[in-house]
Amino acid sequence: MTPAVRDNLPTDVSSFVGRRQELRTARNLLTRTRLLTLTGVGGVGKTRLALRLAAEVRRAFRNGVWLVELATLQDPALVAHAVAATVGMQDNTIAFGMREWPPRSPTEVVLDYLRDKQILLVLDNCEHLAEACADLVATLLANAPELRILTTSRQRLGISGEHLFTVPPLSLPKPDLTPRPDELHRYEAVSLLTERATAVHPDFAITPENAASVVRLCRRLDGIPLAIELAAVQLRALSVRQVLERLDNRFHLLTAPRRGVVARHQTLRAAVDWSYELCSPQERLLWARVAVFAGGCDLEAVEEVCCGDGIARADIVDLVAGLVDKSILARCDDPRGQRTRYRMLDILRRHGVEKLCAAGEDSRVHGRHRDWFLRLAEQAAASWFGPDERTWMVRLRSEHDNVRAALEFCLSDPDSAQAGLRTAGALWCFWVPGGLLGEGRQWLDRLAALAPEPTPALGVALWVSGWAASHQGDLTAAEANAERCQRLAERLGDARLEAYGLQVAGLCALLKGKLTQARMLCEQSWERHRALGELTSPAVKVLTKLSLVASLQGEVDQAVGYAEECVALARQHSAHWTYSWGLVLLGLALWRRGDPERAIPPLRESIAIKRELDDLFGLGMAGDFLAWALTATGDHHQAARLFGVLERLWPLVGLPLMGLKPLIEYHEKSAAAARAALGEAAYATAHEGTALDPRQELDCVLGDNAAPHPRKGTPGRDDQPWVSLTRREREVAALIAQGLSNRDIANRLVIAQRTAEGHVERVLVKLGLTSRTQVAAWVSERRRTS
């Protein structure tokens, strides 16, 4: 089992210089407060300090440290969505993105997840969303007692309990002091300039001849890290004195005193403007155009969106390289995919947007950005029923900020509403499999209200929004959208829209318990899909609805047939997501037919696939059905463990078992049977399980080939319990074997004693042992036989 990722902090692309005192102060503050806000002028290094602080303290947070980047987010209503899509990053590198199946607000969904977690949440760049951030933070802190929040913002959030720490510029020599060259490394601003200059000019060094100019340059830049980094790039071709002279000239032009403007804001603006002027005309154009991207971009997107009108497509690669060399763009290889991506600091991006607007290019370039992501969305939807589903999910998650930016533009531009509808509708393969139902509905419904004219794009938006609403339990909205979709399909003579409208209507009938009506509607939908040759995941998944209805009606042979047809079609096209759903319903149908032994293999296989795709809703359904089958075969201990996992898993998903009364009754009867067979005490022990994340515990249950009951006493060689330990817990077990106390373990690992005690307790539970002596013997035996 691979341990779950406990943070999503980015890898440093350059060294971290100085800030020892600031780190100590901020770290001490974070131990005394649950909300710490780092404030300061733009470019002073708030984000970098926050990330370093988060990296240093992450061991102290049992459930991890999570960074939520808000710079590119414009809609305050999406702040909770952004937090939801971040917390709980998975070991398979796909963010599990807080599933929003219940009819609750995103804040409620996030709160349910964080309520009992010990997490440090880092909210970066809150200033433009201060009110929304303050509301969310206040709610979370009031209801999640072990949560701590670190924010960066140019202004305070202004809520009770907030502690402020103003991030100062880097240290500089006093104005009346010019230290010797060998003493300058003690000053952070000089160290940063030296390190960044050496990176572009390896022979650079501070000498008696240039020392005074180095100090003057750092003072001229007010010790602002971003300004220093931009100036250091120029030392590739110029001397320190030449950079200083040219910068001084630029400052005289740009930094005339303005009432109400902080001097350091003027300093940074002058440095950024100067960097812009030092770019070639084509590099300036590209800087401005790349600024339309939110959250980064890859080379293919830059070539498509930014070429033309002064930039040849063939020149893009060299121009991108030039902007990387000048520290305008930063290369950031995406850990979730194979594409090299580029990001621009928010300050530089805002500067680019200003230049884009000043040139009158903003509408045209935003339109090209919109069109690029429309094509991307439609390509993803067309390719989803096939072997590239996971690849597309990874890519769409990488482009989530850009998708939002494109849809925001469509909402603001009357001529783009139809393009927005097409984009949001095609992204059903992101909203539904990715668990982003609430956000998807928000975009779809807002765009549909702007473009009510009868078009196929509106029809798609209606059935996708209805599909999402039905899974959230909002049947009123789902039924209304299904009805509108069918009326629109009839008006347009669009058989495809009619098939999808019938499908959503059938799903609504199923969730209301109207099984006969549900089966009739789903059969009609499938007939139309087959007549059209419509093989998409939503179309083929009608078979899973038919199988579920038939199972609930007791027509189990037909239920098996529907599920097997779904499995066969999906296997033929290597459509893993749909295939896994066919297996889920096949397992249920076989269990209902009285073949629990035959039900177990497809359910196990479905869980393995859903674990890879991180389909939490699917894991809940498959896991429940598997627990019933295990109970029926007499494997009550494993069933009890699985019921315990499900109790922790379903709150992450929402409405258990879709709220269907018959399924809930099957769950209750199976759990009662397992409890009766084991006895109350043994059932409670197995059901309680461990402190593992439910997905990790699920891996343990499915991968456990040992005897049904955990052994007590000193075990022999057995790798399965060892595999269930996290890396940190293995370290703790080894230290226990060395005879260290909990306090000694805490000191050795630089963690709190309470955290060490928790690790020790989890080691005992997972190994099925009762004393530290047994742990020591177990570790010794494992080493001897390994």
DAQUIFEN-V932516 format. One record per helix or strand of 3 or more residues. SS is the DSSP state (hx for helix, st for strand). FROM is the first residue (numbers start at 1). LEN is the number of residues. Records with the same first field share a line. If there is no record, write none. Layout:
# DAQUIFEN-V932516
SS=FROM-LEN, FROM-LEN
This chain:
# DAQUIFEN-V932516
hx=20-13, 46-15, 76-9, 106-9, 127-17, 181-6, 188-13, 211-10, 225-12, 240-15, 263-16, 281-10, 299-8, 313-13, 346-13, 362-22, 389-10, 400-13, 414-13, 428-4, 437-14, 456-16, 475-18, 495-17, 515-18, 537-4, 542-12, 556-17, 576-17, 596-18, 616-17, 636-18, 656-4, 661-18, 680-9, 694-10, 719-6, 727-11, 742-8, 753-15, 772-14
st=35-5, 65-5, 120-5, 148-5, 162-5, 330-4, 340-4
